[in-house]
Amino acid sequence: MFFIDEYFLILVVPTLILSMIAQVMVKSTFSKYSHILGSQGISGRDAALLILKANSINDVAVEAVRGSLSDHYDPRSKKLRLSEPVFGQASIAAVGVAAHEAGHAIQHAKGYAPLVLRSTLVPVANIGSSFGPWVAIAGFFFQFPLLINLGIILFGAAVIFYIVTLPVEFNASARALAMLKKNNVLTARELEGAKKVLNAAALTYVASALTAVMSLLRLVLLSRRR
């Protein structure tokens, strides 16, 4: 971040490489299973609606959004937004991703604690990730320990957000696979394909969390050295 030192090379670079690998894996896995249709012919949209209905969630709208892999659930507006390759497609990948996002809606409806905590951390995490490293670097440049510590604290809040995101994403995938199996949306073999898609996506969150943790550790080590 902003300059290269031995801590950056040892701690951060490997996680950045892992992040690039994860991005390639999720795109290739999604592409592979986007070409394999589910035997039930259920689209991503229909799969999401089915899961929401099965969990008595009737106040969440499912709508299409532009882009690829831009799928997300917005708890503020209670809208489940599915990307174009997911919304109207009946592939294993589309169903798996749609079910995952429906899993987030279930978490929201049930007040899943890690999701509540992550939502609470969003404003602080945005500030921490945007300004924390800059404040710390300014502290190093001007030899001002107070700025260094403030930057580390701000960025630490963002790191907590990344860490809390992991159980949220893993749990959403677990809920998705369980609901797909329970409602016979996918066969056992098709579920394995959906699981591979979701596992590949999960690796991107793990890589992001590791990058954040190692970046924070780097700042801490630099502050102690100086």
C-alpha positions as CSV (number, residue, x, y, z in Angstrom):
1,M,0.0,0.0,0.0
2,F,1.5,3.3,-1.3
3,F,5.2,2.2,-0.9
4,I,7.2,-1.1,-1.0
5,D,9.1,-2.5,2.0
6,E,10.1,-5.9,3.2
7,Y,6.9,-6.4,5.2
8,F,4.9,-5.6,2.0
9,L,6.8,-8.2,0.0
10,I,6.7,-10.9,2.8
11,L,3.2,-10.3,4.2
12,V,1.0,-8.6,1.6
13,V,2.2,-9.8,-1.8
14,P,1.4,-13.5,-1.2
15,T,-2.2,-12.6,-0.2
16,L,-2.5,-10.4,-3.3
17,I,-1.4,-13.3,-5.4
18,L,-4.0,-15.5,-3.7
19,S,-6.6,-12.9,-4.4
20,M,-5.8,-13.0,-8.1
21,I,-5.9,-16.8,-8.1
22,A,-9.3,-16.7,-6.3
23,Q,-10.7,-14.3,-8.9
24,V,-9.6,-16.5,-11.7
25,M,-11.1,-19.6,-10.0
26,V,-14.4,-18.1,-9.3
27,K,-14.8,-16.8,-12.9
28,S,-13.7,-20.1,-14.4
29,T,-15.9,-22.2,-12.1
30,F,-18.9,-20.0,-12.6
31,S,-18.3,-20.1,-16.4
32,K,-18.1,-23.9,-16.4
33,Y,-21.3,-24.5,-14.5
34,S,-23.1,-21.6,-16.3
35,H,-23.1,-24.0,-19.3
36,I,-24.7,-26.9,-17.4
37,L,-28.4,-26.6,-17.0
38,G,-30.2,-27.9,-13.9
39,S,-32.5,-30.9,-14.6
40,Q,-35.5,-29.1,-13.1
41,G,-35.2,-26.1,-15.4
42,I,-35.5,-23.6,-12.6
43,S,-33.9,-20.2,-13.2
44,G,-31.9,-18.2,-10.7
45,R,-34.9,-15.9,-10.1
46,D,-37.3,-18.8,-9.5
47,A,-34.9,-20.5,-7.2
48,A,-34.5,-17.4,-5.1
49,L,-38.3,-16.9,-4.9
50,L,-38.8,-20.5,-4.0
51,I,-36.3,-20.3,-1.1
52,L,-37.8,-17.1,0.1
53,K,-41.3,-18.5,0.1
54,A,-40.2,-21.7,1.8
55,N,-38.8,-19.5,4.7
56,S,-42.0,-17.4,4.8
57,I,-40.2,-14.3,3.5
58,N,-42.7,-12.4,1.5
59,D,-41.4,-8.8,1.7
60,V,-38.2,-9.3,-0.4
61,A,-38.2,-8.4,-4.0
62,V,-36.1,-10.2,-6.6
63,E,-34.9,-8.1,-9.4
64,A,-32.3,-8.1,-12.2
65,V,-29.2,-5.9,-12.1
66,R,-26.6,-5.3,-14.8
67,G,-23.2,-6.9,-14.8
68,S,-21.6,-10.2,-14.1
69,L,-21.1,-11.6,-10.6
70,S,-22.7,-8.4,-9.3
71,D,-25.3,-10.4,-7.3
72,H,-26.1,-9.1,-3.8
73,Y,-28.9,-8.7,-1.2
74,D,-29.6,-5.2,0.0
75,P,-31.1,-5.4,3.6
76,R,-32.0,-1.7,3.6
77,S,-34.4,-1.9,0.7
78,K,-35.0,-5.7,1.1
79,K,-34.2,-6.3,-2.5
80,L,-32.3,-9.4,-3.8
81,R,-30.5,-8.3,-6.9
82,L,-29.3,-10.9,-9.4
83,S,-26.9,-10.3,-12.3
84,E,-28.0,-11.0,-15.9
85,P,-26.2,-14.4,-16.1
86,V,-28.0,-15.5,-13.0
87,F,-31.5,-13.9,-13.0
88,G,-33.1,-15.7,-16.0
89,Q,-30.7,-18.6,-16.5
90,A,-31.5,-22.1,-15.3
91,S,-27.8,-23.2,-15.0
92,I,-26.3,-24.9,-11.9
93,A,-24.2,-21.8,-11.3
94,A,-27.1,-19.4,-11.6
95,V,-29.2,-21.4,-9.1
96,G,-26.3,-21.7,-6.7
97,V,-25.6,-18.0,-6.7
98,A,-29.2,-17.0,-6.4
99,A,-29.7,-19.4,-3.5
100,H,-26.7,-17.9,-1.8
101,E,-28.1,-14.4,-2.0
102,A,-31.5,-15.8,-0.7
103,G,-29.5,-17.2,2.2
104,H,-28.5,-13.6,3.1
105,A,-32.2,-12.6,3.0
106,I,-32.9,-15.5,5.4
107,Q,-30.1,-14.3,7.7
108,H,-31.6,-10.8,7.7
109,A,-35.1,-12.1,8.5
110,K,-33.8,-14.2,11.4
111,G,-31.5,-11.6,12.8
112,Y,-28.3,-13.6,12.2
113,A,-25.8,-12.0,14.6
114,P,-22.7,-11.8,12.3
115,L,-24.8,-10.2,9.6
116,V,-26.2,-7.6,12.1
117,L,-22.6,-6.9,13.3
118,R,-21.4,-6.5,9.7
119,S,-24.2,-4.1,8.8
120,T,-23.3,-2.1,11.9
121,L,-19.7,-1.9,10.9
122,V,-20.2,-0.8,7.3
123,P,-19.9,3.0,8.0
124,V,-16.8,2.7,10.1
125,A,-15.3,0.1,7.8
126,N,-15.8,2.4,4.8
127,I,-14.0,5.2,6.6
128,G,-11.3,2.9,7.9
129,S,-10.5,1.3,4.5
130,S,-10.5,4.7,2.7
131,F,-8.6,6.8,5.1
132,G,-6.9,4.5,7.6
133,P,-3.8,3.6,5.5
134,W,-3.4,7.2,4.3
135,V,-3.5,8.6,7.9
136,A,-0.9,6.0,9.0
137,I,1.4,6.7,6.0
138,A,1.1,10.5,6.7
139,G,2.1,9.6,10.3
140,F,5.2,7.8,9.0
141,F,6.1,10.6,6.7
142,F,5.8,13.3,9.3
143,Q,7.1,11.1,12.1
144,F,3.9,11.7,14.1
145,P,3.1,8.6,16.2
146,L,-0.5,9.8,17.0
147,L,-1.4,9.8,13.3
148,I,0.2,6.4,12.9
149,N,-1.8,4.9,15.7
150,L,-5.0,6.6,14.5
151,G,-4.5,5.2,11.0
152,I,-4.0,1.7,12.4
153,I,-7.1,1.9,14.5
154,L,-9.2,3.1,11.6
155,F,-7.9,0.4,9.3
156,G,-8.4,-2.1,12.1
157,A,-12.1,-1.4,12.0
158,A,-12.1,-2.3,8.3
159,V,-10.2,-5.5,9.0
160,I,-12.8,-6.5,11.6
161,F,-15.4,-6.0,8.9
162,Y,-13.5,-8.4,6.5
163,I,-13.2,-11.0,9.2
164,V,-16.9,-10.8,10.2
165,T,-17.8,-11.2,6.5
166,L,-16.4,-14.7,6.5
167,P,-19.0,-16.5,8.7
168,V,-21.7,-14.4,7.0
169,E,-20.8,-15.8,3.6
170,F,-20.1,-19.3,4.7
171,N,-23.4,-19.5,6.5
172,A,-25.3,-18.1,3.5
173,S,-23.8,-20.8,1.3
174,A,-24.6,-23.5,3.8
175,R,-28.2,-22.3,4.0
176,A,-28.4,-22.1,0.2
177,L,-27.2,-25.7,-0.4
178,A,-29.5,-27.0,2.4
179,M,-32.5,-25.3,0.9
180,L,-31.7,-26.5,-2.7
181,K,-31.5,-30.0,-1.4
182,K,-34.6,-29.8,0.8
183,N,-36.7,-28.4,-2.0
184,N,-35.3,-30.7,-4.7
185,V,-34.2,-27.8,-6.9
186,L,-31.0,-29.6,-7.8
187,T,-30.0,-33.3,-7.8
188,A,-27.2,-34.6,-5.6
189,R,-24.8,-34.4,-8.5
190,E,-25.9,-30.9,-9.5
191,L,-25.5,-29.8,-5.9
192,E,-21.9,-30.7,-6.0
193,G,-21.5,-28.3,-8.9
194,A,-23.3,-25.6,-7.1
195,K,-21.1,-26.2,-4.1
196,K,-17.9,-25.8,-6.2
197,V,-19.2,-22.4,-7.4
198,L,-19.9,-21.2,-3.9
199,N,-16.6,-22.5,-2.5
200,A,-14.7,-20.7,-5.3
201,A,-16.6,-17.5,-4.4
202,A,-15.8,-18.1,-0.7
203,L,-12.1,-18.2,-1.5
204,T,-12.3,-14.6,-2.7
205,Y,-13.6,-13.5,0.7
206,V,-10.9,-15.5,2.5
207,A,-8.2,-13.9,0.3
208,S,-9.6,-10.4,0.9
209,A,-9.6,-11.0,4.6
210,L,-6.1,-12.3,4.6
211,T,-4.9,-9.3,2.6
212,A,-6.6,-7.0,5.1
213,V,-5.1,-8.8,8.1
214,M,-1.6,-8.9,6.6
215,S,-1.8,-5.2,5.6
216,L,-2.8,-4.3,9.1
217,L,0.0,-6.4,10.6
218,R,2.4,-4.6,8.2
219,L,1.4,-1.2,9.5
220,V,1.8,-2.4,13.1
221,L,5.3,-3.8,12.4
222,L,6.3,-0.6,10.7
223,S,5.1,1.5,13.5
224,R,7.1,-0.5,16.0
225,R,10.2,-0.4,13.9
226,R,10.0,3.4,13.6
